[in-house]
Amino acid sequence: MPAVESVMLIANPYAGTVSQWGKEVLVKALHADFKLEVADTTARDHATELARDAADRDFDAVLAFGGDGTVNEVAEGVVGTRTALGILPGGSTNVMARATGIPTNPVDATGYLARRLRAGSARRINIGKLTFPATGGTRHFLFAAGVGLDAEVVRRVERSPKPRPGRHDWLWVRHALQAAWSGYRGRDPLLSLSADGGDEEKVMLAICCNGRPLTYFKNVPVEACPEARLDGGLDVIGLRRIRGVTIPRVAWSLLVSHSHLRWRNTFYRHDTRRVDIDAERPLPVQVDGDYIGEYAEVQIELIQGGLDLLI
């Protein structure tokens, strides 16, 4: 892409580390070099509307200042266009920023992105697309989407009161253990899962990854699909059963050993192009750590070169 001139900054004022003072610092720094417009989000999906409007007006780049949910919504508005996406981390976890080497300090990240904007340096990456046949709706994701347990955890965390500083990761752990123990432990598989038209597998949960990691616990990556890459196909993993005695083993594998890829209890496919998921009843769905509702049928496909990312 050529050197950037016009930039839209979309900020989520409710994100974990976004402050008015911090935003003013970023705005002043960007104003020095670029034709800049600034907008705050006011509701769910508003960032998508703002980003789509920026792309329609031929902005060179849109910068998302917020958490992974905000980044996902902004990406939804520029997918398939030549408007590049830049990430200014302002959330509690910031998976996409950390996974792609963007500094976690918003001021440092601004300098990092400004250099790439001036140089016109963007990388065309693959993304994932969810389609919901019952409604005809679609949604894209950058690094991961899930159906079942992990999405249930996301829903519980989003509905919880905001934790004290430094306790966000433990809130995830508490809800993951509660959801696994109360809603999924020892039950029969709820999902039928197939990859690239292969045989169906019965699983309790399904996670589809376009990159890694799935999330972080403190500074430790949580690796559901450790072989996934942004420039490859989609990886998909499902667990056939969840037993109380194996929950600690699952946690250890996700954080340290990655041995779950070889378990008999695991369905895993690397570098796929399409994943089909059918559930016995509507189950929670998440994209990039953002809960988007309950669905009984989900089709996932790889979109090659679907997004210009400033990394």
N, C-alpha and C positions, 0 to 999 in steps of 0.2 A: 504494500500500500504506500502511496506518496505521503510526504510529511503532512501532519494533521494541522488544520486551521481551526475548525469548529468543534467544540466539545460541550456536551451536556453532562452536568453533574446531578445525579439523582440520589438524594440522601433519605434514609429512614431515621427520623428523629427519635424513634422509640427503640432502636437497636442498642445492644448492650453497652458499647463504648462511644456512641455518637453523642457529641455535645455541641451546643451552639458555638461555643468558643473554638472548639476544634474544627468545626466546619468553616468558620470564618478564616482560620489560618490557611486551610486548604484552598479556599476560594481566592484569597489574595495571591497565593503562590501560582495558581493556574491562570489567573487573570493576566499575569505578567507576560505570558507567552501565547495565549490562545483566546479566540473568540468564545466566550464562556456564557452558558446559561445554567441557572441553578434552580432545582425544584425539589420540594419535600414531598414525600408520600403521605397520604392521609388515611389510607385504608388498604386492605388486602387487594392485591392485583393492580393497585394504582401505578406501581412502578412499571408494570408492563405497558399500560396505556401511555405513560410518559415516554418510555423508550421507543415504542412504536411510532409515536408522533415525531420523535427526534430522527428516526430512520426515514420517515416519510419526507422530512424536510432536509434530508441529505446531510445530516451531521456526520462528521468523520468518525467520531467516537462518542460513546456514552460510558461514563464512569459510575459504578454502583458503590455507594458509601453506606455500608450496613453489613448485616450478617449473610450467611449463605442463602437464606430465604429471599432476601432482597436481591442478591446476585442472580438467583434463579429467575425471579420475576423480570429483572431487567434483560437478562438473556432471552427470555421468551419474546420480548418485544423486538429484538434485533436478529433473531435466527433467520438465516437465509438471505440477509441483506449484506451490504458492504460496509455497514457501520460496525466498527470494532467495539468490543467490550473491554473495559478496564475495571479492575477490582481494587477498591479502597477498603480494607478490612475494618469493620466497625461492630462486629458481633462478638459473641462469647467464645465461639470455636473457630470460625473462619477456615473451614476445611479447604476450600478451593484455593484460597490465597496461600496458605501454608504448603499445600501439596505442589503448587507451581512455583514456589520460591519467591513470592511477593512478600516484602517485609510486613510484619504484623503491626508495626507502628504506623498509624495513618500518615504522619508527616513524612516518614521515610518512604512509605509506599507512594506518596505523591511525587516525590523526587524520582523514584524508580519509574513510574508511569510517564512522567513528563519527558524523560530521556527517550523513551520508546515512542511517545507521541511525536516528538521533534524529528526522530529518525524515520517515522512511518513504519515502525517495526511491530508486526503482528503475526501471530502463528495461526494458521487455519487448523482447527481441531475438529475431531468427530464428536458428535453428541448423541444422546439417546432420545427417542420419542415414544411416548405412551399414547395409545389410542383406546378409548372406552367405547366399545361397540354399542352398548345400551343407549348411550346418549349422543354418540358421534363426536364427543369432545376429545381434545388432544392436550398434551402437556410435554414439554421437553425437560431434559435434565443434563447436567454437566458431568457429575461424578457418580451418582447412585440414585436408584429408585428401589422401593421395597413394598412388598405386600405381606400383611400379617403382623408378626410379632414386632419387628423393628419399627414399623409404622405406628403400631399401637403405643410403643414407648414414646415416639415423637409426639403423638397426640396427648399423652398424659403430661409430658413435660411442658408442652405449650399451654395446657390448661392449669398448670400449677402456679402458685404465687411466685414472683421473681425471687430467686434465692439470694442470700447474702453474698457479697463478693468472695470469690474463691470457692464457692460451694456448688457451682453449676455442674461440674463433672460428677460430683457425688449424687446430685439430683437425678442425673441420667442413670447412674448405677442403681439407685433405689427403685426407680420405676421399671428398669429392665428386669430386675429380680422379681418384683411384684407381679409384673405382667406375665413373665415366663411361668412363675409358680402357680398363679391363680387362673390364667386363661388358656395355657397351652401345654402345661406339663401333663404327660401321660395320655393325652387325647389322640384320637385317630387323626390322620392327615386331613387337612381341610382344602388343600389345593392340588390341582392337576397342572403339572409344569412340563413343557417341552421346549427344546431348543432346535432351531433350524429344521422344523418339521419332523424331528425324531420321535421316538416312543415317549409316551406320557409317563411321568413319575409322580407319585403321590408324596407330597411334602407338607410340612407344617408352616413353613415360611419360605419366601423367595426374595432374594436380593439380586438386583442386576446392576453391575458396575461398569462404568465407562472409564474409570480411573481409580486410583487408590490414594489414600485410604478411605474407608467408609466414614470414619470420624477420628477424633483424638480423645484419649483420656489423659488429661494434663498435657504432657509433651510426647506421649507414647501413641503412635498410630494404631488404630483398631483396623485390622486387615481382614475384611470378609473375603475379598477377592484380590490376593496379593500379586496376581499375574496381570491384572488389568492395566491398560495404558491408554492415554488420551488419543494416541495415533493408531490404535488397533481396533479390534472388534469389541463386542460386549462380552463380559464374563457374567455368568449367572450361577448362583449357589442356592441350594435348598437343603433343609434338614428334614429328614423323614420322620423323626421322633424327637421329642424333648422330654428328657427324664430328669427328675430332681437331682439324682446323684451325679449326672454328667454336666450340670450347669457350671460348676467351677472349672471343669475340664474345658468346656467351650470358651469360657472367659480367658483362660490361660492360652489357648490356641489362637484366639483372635488378637491377643496382645503380644505373644512371644513366639510360640513354636510354629504356628501356621500348619499344624498337623491335620487340621480338620479337612483339608482338601483330599486326604487319603482315607478318611473314615468310611466304613461301610454304610454308616448312617447319613452320608453326605451325597448329594447330587451336585456335580460341578462340571461346567462346560466353559472352555476358554475360547475367546475369539469367535463368537457367534454373530450372526446378523439379525436374527429374529428370535424372540421369546414369546411364547403364548402361555397365559396363566388363566385358569378357570377355577373359581372357588365355589364351594357348596352354598355359600351365602355371601353377601357383601362384607368385605373385610377392609380394614384401614389401608390406605396407600400413602406413601410419602415420596417426595422428589427432593433430592439435595437437602434432606433434613427438614423438609417443610410438609406438614400434614395437609392433604388436599381432599380428603373425603373417603367414603367407602364405596367399593366397586366389587362386583362378582366376576367380571371378565376384563382382562387387561392384555392388550397386545403391545409388545415393545419391539422397536426396530432401530437399527443403527442408521444415523444420518451422517454420511461421510462428508467432511469439510463443511459442516453446517454452521460454523461460527468463527469469526476472527477474534482472537483473544490476545490482549496486550501482555505478553509474558516474554 
